[in-house]
């Protein structure tokens, strides 16, 4: 299993719209990507900062997620809301 921790910031005032859109995308990811184990977003103590925790069965599932039409479409909407680059930490399951 492969896990991803994705840290990101949104522009001031965009947190609610970002959270609403990504909540819908979470449902799509979990229902339409067979290699996805879970896809969850979290608020932090900073209203403009979010963390996504994702898990996939294998690297092929991670690659399929990144290449999916729904991720491309989502980035058209949420991309302009982002404030800076995503910080991605990749985890490989040990036990």
C-alpha positions as CSV (number, residue, x, y, z in Angstrom):
1,X,0.0,0.0,0.0
2,X,1.1,3.5,-0.8
3,X,0.0,6.5,1.3
4,X,0.2,10.2,0.4
5,X,0.2,13.2,2.7
6,X,-0.6,16.3,0.7
7,X,-0.2,19.6,2.4
8,X,-1.6,22.7,0.7
9,X,-2.6,26.3,1.2
10,X,-5.5,28.2,-0.4
11,X,-5.7,31.9,-1.0
12,X,-7.4,33.8,1.8
13,X,-11.1,33.5,1.7
14,X,-11.1,30.4,-0.5
15,X,-11.2,27.7,2.2
16,X,-14.9,27.1,2.2
17,X,-15.2,26.8,-1.6
18,X,-12.1,24.6,-1.7
19,X,-13.4,22.3,1.0
20,X,-16.8,22.0,-0.7
21,X,-15.3,21.1,-4.1
22,X,-12.8,18.6,-2.7
23,X,-15.4,16.9,-0.6
24,X,-17.3,16.1,-3.8
25,X,-14.1,15.0,-5.5
26,X,-13.4,12.7,-2.5
27,X,-16.6,10.8,-3.2
28,X,-15.7,10.5,-6.9
29,X,-12.2,9.2,-6.1
30,X,-13.4,6.6,-3.6
31,X,-16.3,5.4,-5.8
32,X,-14.6,5.4,-9.2
33,X,-11.0,4.5,-8.6
34,X,-10.7,0.8,-7.8
35,X,-7.1,1.1,-6.5
36,X,-8.0,3.8,-4.0
37,X,-8.3,2.7,-0.4
38,X,-9.3,6.1,1.0
39,X,-9.1,9.8,0.1
40,X,-9.8,12.2,3.0
41,X,-9.3,16.0,3.5
42,X,-8.7,17.7,6.8
43,X,-8.8,21.2,8.1
44,X,-5.8,22.4,10.1
45,X,-5.6,25.1,12.8
46,X,-5.0,27.5,9.9
47,X,-8.2,28.2,8.0
48,X,-6.2,28.5,4.7
49,X,-4.2,25.3,5.2
50,X,-5.5,21.7,4.4
51,X,-4.0,18.2,4.6
52,X,-5.2,15.4,2.4
53,X,-4.5,11.8,3.4
54,X,-4.7,9.3,0.6
55,X,-4.0,5.6,0.3
56,X,-3.7,3.4,-2.8
57,X,-3.2,-0.3,-3.3
58,X,-0.1,0.2,-5.5
59,X,1.9,2.7,-7.6
60,X,-0.4,1.9,-10.6
61,X,-3.4,3.2,-8.6
62,X,-1.5,6.4,-7.7
63,X,-0.6,6.9,-11.3
64,X,-4.2,6.3,-12.4
65,X,-5.4,8.8,-9.9
66,X,-3.0,11.5,-11.1
67,X,-4.0,10.8,-14.7
68,X,-7.8,10.7,-14.2
69,X,-10.2,13.0,-15.9
70,X,-11.9,13.9,-12.6
71,X,-8.5,15.1,-11.1
72,X,-7.8,17.2,-14.2
73,X,-11.3,18.7,-14.1
74,X,-10.9,19.4,-10.3
75,X,-7.6,21.1,-10.8
76,X,-9.3,23.5,-13.3
77,X,-11.5,24.6,-10.5
78,X,-9.3,24.4,-7.4
79,X,-6.0,25.2,-9.1
80,X,-6.7,29.0,-9.0
81,X,-7.6,28.7,-5.3
82,X,-4.2,27.4,-4.4
83,X,-1.6,29.6,-2.8
84,X,1.7,28.0,-3.7
85,X,2.8,24.5,-4.5
86,X,1.5,21.3,-3.0
87,X,3.8,19.5,-0.6
88,X,3.5,15.8,-1.1
89,X,5.0,13.1,1.2
90,X,4.9,9.6,-0.1
91,X,4.6,6.7,2.4
92,X,5.3,3.0,1.7
93,X,3.6,0.6,4.1
94,X,6.0,-1.3,6.3
95,X,3.6,-3.4,8.4
